Amino acid sequence: MPPWRTIRDQIDEFESRFSSEEACREYVFQIRWPEGFRCPRCDHGRAWAVSATLWQCCQCDRQTSATAGTVFQDTRKPLKTWFRAMWYVTSQKNGASALGLQRVLWLRSYQTAWAWLHKLRRAMVRPGRDHLSGWVEVDETYVGGWEEGMKGRRRGEKSLIVVAGRQKWKAI
């Protein structure tokens, strides 16, 4: 497969990886506890499953979920829907809107889409991050030359290149 993938390839890969609620739960579990379950109270490494989403520590009996303390906590919607929302928000070139999210996920309420969008935006902010300052330029181009039958910005065999640059010195 070439180094670039079409949007259809990306959607297919996403849908196959997160095709079920169980696959999404397993992914969240692996992200939360990459070396296996650790109790948040006593740091013990063994637990038993109370339900599909709830684990109980074998040492202190504390019950916890892999989604506790995340944007998924206390949600009534499937994780699969949340994962689709995350994919949609992060794949939009010009940003995502609550109305667009509502349409794509078939959510009945605009307020739900708005709340989800803001939760996801807050989660994407890295605390203590470096802020860009001064003169910043971002641009994109396609590399690959002219292709027969391709008009305008259609990609074909071309590769997308994105560059961001920040000026660190002052111009005289």
Secondary structure, DSSP 8 states (H G I E B T S, - for coil): --SS--HHHHHHHHHHHT-SHHHHHHHHHHHH-TTS---TTT--S-EEESSSSEEEETTT--EEETTTTSTTTT--S-HHHHHHHHHHHHH-TT---HHHHHHHHT-S-HHHHHHHHHHHHHHT--TT-----SSEEEEEEEES---TT--TT--TT-EEEEEEEE--S---
